[in-house]
């Protein structure tokens, strides 16, 4: 356990968890996180922390509880802190703490077999690694990323920013909007978990990047909405970091003659839900988000259509065949943001009672049903959500791998499992399913974090055994893509860590989104001492 004394500081940490802040935020107690849990004798362990203070840099004192550094000075090392441009760094490794944290008892009394808080923090790093545009001068916890695609645009209109879709560098707004909405949904309902981790402000910062981009994509006075930047075929022919891209990057758009209520509606849901949480952070920004959401909703509702049908150039990637699920979700989120009954009536009009194949970038039916239950508490919407989750439980039609991962599809199997876990946790928070849903969600999250036949995490950087070769252009040049959730195993738990395997080893914004909010939800239950016992592993 590391103890740090910095006069009048607040901190950011990496590879460690802040256990307590004492004496007016001058004493900080850190412990090794899951990534440093299993340290062998003789190995080094790295903690990184920044202390931010006003005025002249004070003295920083570091002590390692229960250990004596090799210099034999009784376990205390003192450094005079320096300016942020020249941070003080220890001259050598501190002796490691060699026991793993139990995640049991302590402040909350609950138990986590795997540290969902650590998984959540790592996932945030992944989204920072996906940023497009000018990131110099911004908070950047991924130092190997730099400015890229700063000239994205069309006819002089700036379309820089946003997140790259996956291991490539196209910006596809249909899956991106679903990802952002799932992240915002979880952030709103599980914010106390982020707060406990000291990551609430950082999550606001992380989400603002794609939200700013969405508002660039929508030009209300011209009734134009840009839904894609980059050509998938040209992009996939390039293997290199985004900072070195020079290929043609066209921008595809909707207008009055080319509707796309699916991609526009999905974006409305992201903007409107974000407007709700930003009321507490920045009322002016919340107003901007809501204004954009309302006008884009009117556009989507007036010029109805499926974007891959009205703009054929988009049909080769992320095809769509329906917009009712997106428009229902959009209207429900606008009702939550405005309390205007017309939006609730619209949501009920777009509602479908189907049990969907899954929750994913192409089908938000169950999200619409869940939102309508939250708003109305009507039994039929509860029954819809119950029917969906039940359909994913063992023995009800969706296959499972021998070690227990629900296996909806081989292309990004972890994505579907994470999304299912997210819906189950969200339902439990809404009063549906209770501990049984949480326990099922934990089986899926625990599998992805280590309860599998390889005893590895499919999230990069979690623990000591995880993929080193994801299908990701930017990270393929000696960088570690911390927090990325790779596609996952085959139906027989088979998996090989190969960079060229874009089915099992690619990463994507939508792969992480459900997994991320499921981790946030389970951590919320943990910090509130309401997390049920961890189910046993099948392998």
C-alpha positions as CSV (number, residue, x, y, z in Angstrom):
1,X,0.0,0.0,0.0
2,X,1.4,3.3,-1.1
3,X,1.0,6.5,1.0
4,X,1.6,9.9,-0.5
5,X,1.7,13.3,1.1
6,X,1.3,16.3,-1.1
7,X,0.4,19.7,0.3
8,X,-3.0,20.9,-0.9
9,X,-3.1,18.6,-4.0
10,X,-5.7,16.8,-5.9
11,X,-4.5,13.8,-8.0
12,X,-5.0,11.6,-11.0
13,X,-3.7,8.0,-10.7
14,X,-2.8,5.2,-13.1
15,X,-2.2,1.5,-12.2
16,X,-3.6,2.2,-8.7
17,X,-6.7,2.9,-6.8
18,X,-7.1,5.7,-4.3
19,X,-8.3,4.1,-1.0
20,X,-8.7,7.2,1.0
21,X,-8.0,11.0,1.0
22,X,-7.2,12.4,4.4
23,X,-6.3,15.6,6.2
24,X,-8.0,18.0,3.8
25,X,-6.8,16.2,0.6
26,X,-3.1,16.3,1.5
27,X,-2.7,12.5,2.4
28,X,-3.6,10.0,-0.3
29,X,-3.5,6.2,0.3
30,X,-3.2,4.1,-2.9
31,X,-3.3,0.3,-3.4
32,X,-2.3,-1.7,-6.4
33,X,-5.2,-2.4,-8.8
34,X,-6.1,-5.5,-10.7
35,X,-3.5,-4.9,-13.3
36,X,-0.8,-5.0,-10.6
37,X,-2.5,-7.7,-8.5
38,X,-0.2,-10.7,-9.2
39,X,3.4,-9.5,-8.7
40,X,6.1,-12.1,-8.3
41,X,9.1,-11.6,-6.0
42,X,11.8,-9.5,-7.6
43,X,9.4,-7.9,-10.1
44,X,8.8,-4.1,-10.1
45,X,5.4,-2.5,-9.8
46,X,4.7,0.9,-11.4
47,X,2.3,3.5,-9.8
48,X,1.7,6.7,-11.6
49,X,0.1,9.7,-10.1
50,X,-0.1,13.4,-10.7
51,X,-0.6,15.9,-7.9
52,X,-2.1,19.3,-8.9
53,X,-1.5,22.3,-6.6
54,X,-1.9,26.0,-6.7
55,X,1.2,28.1,-6.2
56,X,4.8,26.9,-5.7
57,X,5.4,23.1,-5.9
58,X,5.5,21.6,-2.4
59,X,7.4,18.6,-1.0
60,X,6.0,15.2,-1.8
61,X,6.6,12.3,0.6
62,X,6.0,8.7,-0.4
63,X,6.0,5.7,1.9
64,X,5.4,2.0,1.0
65,X,3.5,0.3,3.8
66,X,5.0,-2.9,5.0
67,X,8.0,-2.7,2.7
68,X,11.5,-1.3,2.9
69,X,13.1,0.2,-0.3
70,X,16.5,-1.3,-1.3
71,X,18.2,1.8,0.1
72,X,17.0,0.8,3.6
73,X,15.7,4.2,4.6
74,X,12.7,2.9,6.6
75,X,10.2,2.9,3.8
76,X,10.0,6.6,3.0
77,X,11.2,8.4,-0.2
78,X,10.9,12.2,-0.5
79,X,11.0,14.2,-3.7
80,X,10.5,17.9,-4.4
81,X,7.7,18.1,-6.9
82,X,8.3,19.8,-10.2
83,X,6.3,21.6,-12.8
84,X,3.9,19.5,-15.0
85,X,6.4,19.7,-17.9
86,X,9.1,18.1,-15.7
87,X,7.4,15.7,-13.4
88,X,9.3,14.1,-10.6
89,X,10.0,10.4,-11.1
90,X,11.4,8.0,-8.6
91,X,15.0,7.0,-9.4
92,X,14.2,3.3,-9.1
93,X,11.4,0.8,-8.6
94,X,9.7,0.5,-5.3
95,X,9.5,-3.0,-3.8
96,X,6.2,-4.5,-4.9
97,X,3.2,-5.4,-2.7
98,X,2.9,-9.1,-3.6
99,X,-0.6,-9.9,-2.4
100,X,-3.7,-9.4,-4.6
101,X,-6.6,-7.3,-3.4
102,X,-9.6,-9.4,-2.4
103,X,-12.3,-6.9,-3.3
104,X,-14.2,-8.3,-0.3
105,X,-15.3,-6.5,2.8
106,X,-13.7,-3.1,3.3
107,X,-15.7,0.0,3.0
108,X,-18.6,-1.6,1.2
109,X,-18.9,-5.1,2.6
110,X,-19.7,-6.6,-0.9
111,X,-17.5,-8.9,-3.0
112,X,-16.1,-8.7,-6.5
113,X,-14.4,-11.7,-7.9
114,X,-13.1,-9.4,-10.6
115,X,-12.7,-5.6,-10.1
116,X,-15.4,-4.0,-12.2
117,X,-14.2,-0.6,-11.2
118,X,-10.8,-1.3,-12.7
119,X,-12.4,-2.7,-15.9
120,X,-14.4,0.5,-16.1
121,X,-11.4,2.7,-15.8
122,X,-9.5,0.8,-18.4
123,X,-12.5,1.0,-20.8
124,X,-12.4,4.8,-20.5
125,X,-8.7,4.7,-21.8
126,X,-9.9,2.8,-24.8
127,X,-12.3,5.5,-25.8
128,X,-9.6,8.1,-25.4
129,X,-7.5,6.0,-27.8
130,X,-10.2,6.1,-30.4
131,X,-10.3,9.9,-30.6
132,X,-10.1,11.6,-34.0
133,X,-9.3,15.2,-34.6
134,X,-7.0,17.7,-32.8
135,X,-6.3,16.3,-29.4
136,X,-3.1,18.3,-28.7
137,X,-3.8,20.7,-25.8
138,X,-6.5,18.5,-24.4
139,X,-6.4,16.0,-21.5
140,X,-4.8,12.9,-23.1
141,X,-4.2,9.8,-21.0
142,X,-3.0,7.9,-24.0
143,X,0.3,9.5,-24.8
144,X,0.9,7.5,-28.0
145,X,-2.1,9.1,-29.7
146,X,-1.8,12.5,-31.5
147,X,-3.7,14.7,-33.9
148,X,-5.3,13.0,-36.8
149,X,-7.9,13.6,-39.5
150,X,-8.0,17.3,-38.5
151,X,-9.2,18.3,-42.0
152,X,-12.2,16.0,-42.0
153,X,-15.1,18.0,-43.6
154,X,-17.2,18.7,-46.6
155,X,-17.3,22.0,-48.7
156,X,-15.6,23.9,-45.9
157,X,-17.8,22.5,-43.1
158,X,-15.7,21.1,-40.2
159,X,-16.3,17.4,-39.4
160,X,-13.2,16.8,-37.3
161,X,-13.5,15.0,-34.0
162,X,-15.5,12.0,-32.9
163,X,-14.3,8.5,-32.3
164,X,-12.9,6.0,-34.9
165,X,-15.2,3.1,-35.2
166,X,-12.9,0.1,-34.5
167,X,-9.5,-1.0,-35.6
168,X,-10.0,1.2,-38.6
169,X,-10.4,5.0,-39.0
170,X,-13.9,5.5,-40.4
171,X,-16.5,7.4,-38.4
172,X,-19.8,5.6,-38.7
173,X,-22.6,7.4,-36.8
174,X,-25.1,4.5,-36.6
175,X,-22.9,2.3,-34.3
176,X,-21.3,5.4,-32.8
177,X,-24.6,6.8,-31.6
178,X,-25.6,3.5,-30.1
179,X,-22.3,3.4,-28.2
180,X,-22.6,6.9,-26.9
181,X,-26.2,6.4,-25.8
182,X,-25.3,3.2,-23.9
183,X,-22.4,4.9,-22.2
184,X,-24.6,8.0,-21.3
185,X,-27.4,5.7,-20.1
186,X,-25.0,3.9,-17.7
187,X,-23.3,7.1,-16.6
188,X,-26.5,8.7,-15.5
189,X,-27.8,5.7,-13.5
190,X,-24.5,4.5,-12.1
191,X,-22.8,7.9,-11.5
192,X,-22.0,7.1,-7.9
193,X,-19.7,4.3,-9.1
194,X,-17.8,6.8,-11.2
195,X,-17.7,9.2,-8.3
196,X,-16.3,6.5,-6.0
197,X,-13.5,5.9,-8.5
198,X,-12.8,9.6,-8.9
199,X,-13.7,9.4,-12.6
200,X,-16.9,11.4,-12.9
201,X,-15.3,14.5,-14.4
202,X,-13.2,12.4,-16.7
203,X,-16.3,10.6,-17.9
204,X,-17.9,13.9,-18.8
205,X,-14.8,14.8,-20.6
206,X,-14.6,11.5,-22.5
207,X,-18.3,11.7,-23.6
208,X,-18.1,15.4,-24.7
209,X,-15.7,14.4,-27.6
210,X,-18.3,12.4,-29.7
211,X,-21.2,14.7,-28.6
212,X,-19.3,17.8,-29.9
213,X,-18.8,15.8,-33.2
214,X,-22.5,14.9,-33.4
215,X,-23.4,18.6,-33.2
216,X,-21.0,19.4,-36.0
217,X,-22.7,16.7,-38.1
218,X,-26.1,18.4,-37.9
219,X,-26.7,21.7,-39.7
220,X,-30.3,22.6,-38.9
221,X,-30.6,25.7,-41.1
222,X,-29.6,23.6,-44.1
223,X,-31.4,20.4,-43.0
224,X,-28.2,18.4,-43.6
225,X,-27.0,15.6,-41.3
226,X,-23.6,14.0,-42.0
227,X,-23.6,10.4,-40.8
228,X,-20.2,9.0,-42.1
229,X,-16.7,10.3,-42.7
230,X,-14.3,8.0,-44.5
231,X,-14.7,5.3,-47.1
232,X,-14.5,1.9,-45.6
233,X,-12.8,0.3,-48.7
234,X,-10.1,2.9,-49.0
235,X,-9.6,3.0,-45.2
236,X,-9.3,-0.8,-44.9
237,X,-6.6,-0.8,-47.6
238,X,-4.3,1.3,-45.2
239,X,-2.5,-0.2,-42.3
240,X,-0.9,2.5,-40.2
241,X,-1.6,4.9,-37.4
242,X,-4.3,7.5,-37.9
243,X,-1.8,10.3,-37.5
244,X,-0.2,9.3,-40.8
245,X,-3.4,8.9,-42.9
246,X,-3.5,10.6,-46.3
247,X,-6.3,8.8,-48.1
248,X,-9.5,10.3,-49.4
249,X,-12.1,10.7,-46.7
250,X,-15.5,11.5,-48.1
251,X,-18.4,12.7,-46.0
252,X,-21.9,11.1,-46.5
253,X,-25.0,13.0,-45.6
254,X,-28.8,13.0,-45.3
255,X,-31.0,15.8,-46.5
256,X,-34.6,16.4,-47.3
257,X,-34.5,14.1,-50.3
258,X,-32.5,11.4,-48.5
259,X,-33.9,10.5,-45.1
260,X,-32.3,8.3,-42.5
261,X,-34.5,8.1,-39.4
262,X,-32.4,5.2,-38.1
263,X,-29.0,7.0,-37.9
264,X,-30.6,10.4,-37.2
265,X,-32.8,8.9,-34.5
266,X,-30.0,7.1,-32.8
267,X,-28.0,10.4,-32.7
268,X,-31.0,12.1,-31.1
269,X,-31.1,9.5,-28.4
270,X,-27.4,10.2,-27.6
271,X,-27.8,13.9,-27.6
272,X,-31.1,14.0,-25.6
273,X,-29.8,11.6,-22.9
274,X,-26.6,13.6,-22.6
275,X,-28.7,16.8,-22.2
276,X,-30.2,15.3,-19.0
277,X,-26.9,14.6,-17.3
278,X,-25.2,17.8,-18.4
279,X,-27.8,19.9,-16.5
280,X,-25.7,19.3,-13.4
281,X,-22.4,19.9,-15.1
282,X,-23.0,22.8,-17.6
283,X,-26.5,24.1,-18.2
284,X,-25.4,26.0,-21.3
285,X,-24.0,22.9,-22.9
286,X,-27.1,20.9,-21.9
287,X,-29.3,23.5,-23.7
288,X,-27.2,23.1,-26.9
289,X,-27.5,19.4,-26.8
290,X,-31.2,19.5,-26.3
291,X,-31.7,22.1,-29.0
292,X,-29.8,19.9,-31.5
293,X,-31.7,16.8,-30.4
294,X,-35.1,18.4,-30.9
295,X,-34.4,19.9,-34.3
296,X,-32.7,16.7,-35.5
297,X,-35.7,14.6,-34.3
298,X,-38.0,16.8,-36.3
299,X,-35.9,16.2,-39.4
300,X,-35.8,12.5,-38.8
301,X,-39.5,12.3,-38.2
302,X,-40.4,14.5,-41.2
303,X,-38.0,12.8,-43.7
304,X,-38.4,9.2,-42.8
305,X,-36.3,6.5,-44.3
306,X,-33.5,3.9,-43.8
307,X,-30.2,5.5,-44.5
308,X,-28.6,2.6,-46.3
309,X,-31.5,2.6,-48.7
310,X,-31.6,6.3,-49.4
311,X,-27.8,6.7,-49.6
312,X,-26.6,3.6,-51.4
313,X,-23.0,4.5,-51.0
314,X,-23.4,3.6,-47.3
315,X,-24.8,0.1,-47.8
316,X,-21.5,-1.9,-47.5
317,X,-21.0,-1.2,-43.8
318,X,-23.5,-1.2,-41.0
319,X,-26.6,-1.9,-43.0
320,X,-30.0,-1.1,-41.6
321,X,-33.6,-2.2,-42.4
322,X,-35.7,-0.4,-39.8
323,X,-35.9,2.9,-37.9
324,X,-38.8,2.3,-35.4
325,X,-36.4,1.2,-32.6
326,X,-34.2,4.3,-33.0
327,X,-37.1,6.7,-33.3
328,X,-38.8,5.2,-30.2
329,X,-35.6,5.5,-28.2
330,X,-35.1,9.1,-29.5
331,X,-38.6,10.1,-28.5
332,X,-38.4,8.5,-25.1
333,X,-35.2,10.3,-24.3
334,X,-36.6,13.6,-25.5
335,X,-39.6,13.0,-23.2
336,X,-37.2,12.4,-20.3
337,X,-35.3,15.6,-21.2
338,X,-38.4,17.8,-21.8
339,X,-41.4,16.2,-20.2
340,X,-43.3,17.2,-23.3
341,X,-46.1,14.6,-23.8
342,X,-45.9,14.7,-27.6
343,X,-42.6,12.8,-27.3
344,X,-44.0,10.1,-25.1
345,X,-46.9,9.7,-27.5
346,X,-44.5,9.4,-30.4
347,X,-42.4,6.8,-28.5
348,X,-45.5,4.7,-27.9
349,X,-46.3,5.0,-31.6
350,X,-42.9,3.7,-32.6
351,X,-42.8,1.0,-29.9
352,X,-42.6,-2.6,-31.0
353,X,-43.5,-5.5,-28.7
354,X,-41.1,-8.0,-30.3
355,X,-38.5,-10.0,-28.5
356,X,-35.4,-8.8,-30.4
357,X,-32.5,-11.0,-31.5
358,X,-30.1,-8.9,-29.5
359,X,-29.4,-5.4,-28.3
360,X,-26.8,-3.9,-30.6
361,X,-26.0,-1.1,-33.0
362,X,-28.7,-2.3,-35.4
363,X,-31.5,-3.0,-33.0
364,X,-32.5,-0.9,-30.0
365,X,-35.9,-2.4,-29.5
366,X,-35.3,-3.6,-25.9
367,X,-33.8,-0.2,-25.0
368,X,-37.0,1.5,-26.2
369,X,-39.0,-1.0,-24.1
370,X,-36.8,-0.4,-21.0
371,X,-37.1,3.4,-21.3
372,X,-40.9,3.2,-21.7
373,X,-41.0,1.0,-18.5
374,X,-38.9,3.5,-16.6
375,X,-41.2,6.3,-17.7
376,X,-44.6,4.7,-17.3
377,X,-44.1,1.6,-15.1
378,X,-46.6,-0.2,-17.3
379,X,-46.7,-3.9,-17.0
380,X,-46.5,-4.6,-20.7
381,X,-43.1,-2.9,-21.0
382,X,-41.8,-4.8,-18.0
383,X,-42.9,-8.0,-19.6
384,X,-41.1,-7.1,-22.8
385,X,-37.8,-6.6,-20.9
386,X,-38.3,-9.8,-18.9
387,X,-39.0,-11.7,-22.2
388,X,-35.7,-10.4,-23.7
389,X,-33.5,-11.2,-20.7
390,X,-35.2,-14.6,-20.2
391,X,-34.5,-15.4,-23.9
392,X,-30.8,-15.0,-23.2
393,X,-30.7,-17.2,-20.0
394,X,-29.4,-20.8,-20.3
395,X,-31.7,-23.2,-21.9
396,X,-33.9,-20.6,-23.7
397,X,-32.5,-20.7,-27.2
398,X,-29.4,-18.6,-27.3
399,X,-26.3,-20.9,-27.4
400,X,-23.5,-20.9,-24.8
401,X,-19.9,-21.8,-25.0
402,X,-18.8,-24.8,-22.7
403,X,-17.3,-22.3,-20.2
404,X,-20.4,-20.2,-20.1
405,X,-20.3,-17.3,-22.5
406,X,-23.7,-16.6,-24.1
407,X,-22.9,-16.9,-27.8
408,X,-25.2,-15.0,-30.1
409,X,-22.8,-14.6,-33.0
410,X,-19.2,-15.4,-33.7
411,X,-18.3,-11.9,-35.0
412,X,-17.7,-10.0,-31.8
413,X,-19.1,-12.6,-29.4
414,X,-18.0,-10.5,-26.4
415,X,-20.0,-7.5,-27.7
416,X,-23.3,-9.4,-27.6
417,X,-22.5,-10.9,-24.1
418,X,-21.6,-7.4,-22.8
419,X,-24.7,-5.9,-24.3
420,X,-26.9,-8.6,-22.8
421,X,-25.2,-8.1,-19.4
422,X,-25.8,-4.3,-19.7
423,X,-29.5,-4.7,-20.3
424,X,-29.8,-7.2,-17.4
425,X,-28.1,-4.8,-15.0
426,X,-30.1,-1.8,-16.3
427,X,-33.3,-3.8,-15.8
428,X,-32.3,-4.7,-12.3
429,X,-31.7,-1.0,-11.5
430,X,-35.1,-0.3,-12.9
431,X,-36.7,-2.9,-10.6
432,X,-36.9,-5.8,-12.9
433,X,-35.2,-9.2,-12.3
434,X,-33.3,-8.3,-9.1
435,X,-30.4,-10.4,-8.0
436,X,-31.1,-13.2,-10.6
437,X,-30.4,-10.7,-13.4
438,X,-27.3,-9.4,-11.7
439,X,-25.9,-12.8,-11.1
440,X,-26.4,-13.7,-14.8
441,X,-24.7,-10.5,-15.8
442,X,-21.8,-11.3,-13.5
443,X,-21.4,-14.7,-15.2
444,X,-20.9,-12.9,-18.5
445,X,-18.6,-10.1,-17.2
446,X,-16.6,-12.6,-15.2
447,X,-16.1,-14.8,-18.2
448,X,-14.7,-11.9,-20.2
449,X,-12.5,-10.8,-17.3
450,X,-11.0,-14.2,-16.6
451,X,-13.5,-17.0,-15.8
452,X,-12.7,-18.9,-19.0
453,X,-10.7,-21.8,-20.1
454,X,-7.6,-19.6,-20.7
455,X,-7.9,-17.8,-17.4
456,X,-7.3,-14.6,-19.3
457,X,-9.1,-11.3,-19.6
458,X,-10.5,-10.3,-23.0
459,X,-10.1,-6.7,-21.9
460,X,-6.6,-5.5,-22.7
461,X,-4.7,-4.5,-19.7
462,X,-6.9,-6.2,-17.1
463,X,-4.8,-8.5,-14.9
464,X,-1.6,-10.0,-16.3
465,X,-3.0,-12.3,-19.0
466,X,-4.8,-10.5,-21.9
467,X,-4.5,-10.0,-25.6
468,X,-1.3,-8.4,-26.9
469,X,-2.1,-8.3,-30.6
470,X,-5.6,-6.7,-31.2
471,X,-6.7,-5.9,-34.8
472,X,-6.1,-2.2,-34.4
473,X,-4.0,-0.1,-36.7
474,X,-3.0,2.6,-34.3
475,X,-1.9,0.2,-31.6
476,X,0.0,-2.1,-33.9
477,X,3.2,-0.3,-33.7
478,X,4.4,-1.2,-30.2
479,X,1.6,0.4,-28.2
480,X,-0.8,-1.3,-25.8
481,X,-4.5,-0.5,-26.4
482,X,-5.5,-0.5,-22.7
483,X,-9.2,-1.1,-22.1
484,X,-10.1,-2.5,-25.5
485,X,-12.4,-5.5,-25.5
486,X,-11.5,-7.8,-28.3
487,X,-14.2,-9.7,-30.2
488,X,-13.9,-12.9,-28.2
489,X,-13.9,-16.6,-28.5
490,X,-15.5,-19.0,-30.9
491,X,-18.5,-21.2,-29.9
492,X,-16.2,-23.8,-28.3
493,X,-14.2,-21.2,-26.3
494,X,-11.5,-21.3,-28.9
495,X,-9.3,-18.2,-29.3
496,X,-5.9,-17.3,-30.6
497,X,-4.4,-13.8,-30.1
498,X,-3.7,-12.9,-33.8
499,X,-3.6,-9.4,-35.1
500,X,-5.1,-10.3,-38.5
501,X,-8.2,-12.0,-37.0
502,X,-10.8,-9.2,-37.3
503,X,-13.6,-11.5,-36.2
504,X,-12.2,-12.6,-32.8
505,X,-9.5,-10.0,-32.1
506,X,-10.7,-6.6,-33.4
507,X,-12.0,-4.0,-31.0
508,X,-14.7,-1.4,-31.6
509,X,-16.6,1.4,-29.8
510,X,-19.7,-0.7,-29.8
511,X,-17.9,-3.8,-28.5
512,X,-16.9,-1.8,-25.4
513,X,-20.1,0.2,-24.8
514,X,-22.4,-2.5,-23.2
515,X,-19.5,-4.1,-21.4
516,X,-18.5,-0.6,-20.1
517,X,-21.9,0.2,-18.7
518,X,-22.4,-3.3,-17.3
519,X,-19.2,-2.9,-15.4
520,X,-20.4,0.5,-14.2
521,X,-23.7,-1.0,-13.1
522,X,-22.1,-3.8,-11.2
523,X,-19.7,-1.4,-9.5
524,X,-22.7,0.7,-8.5
525,X,-24.2,-2.3,-6.7
526,X,-20.8,-2.9,-5.1
527,X,-20.3,0.5,-3.7
528,X,-23.9,0.4,-2.4
529,X,-23.3,-3.0,-0.7
530,X,-25.9,-4.6,-2.9
531,X,-23.9,-6.8,-5.2
532,X,-24.9,-10.5,-4.8
533,X,-22.3,-13.3,-4.3
534,X,-20.3,-14.0,-7.4
535,X,-21.6,-17.1,-9.3
536,X,-19.1,-20.0,-9.7
537,X,-17.0,-20.2,-12.8
538,X,-17.7,-23.1,-15.2
539,X,-14.0,-23.4,-16.1
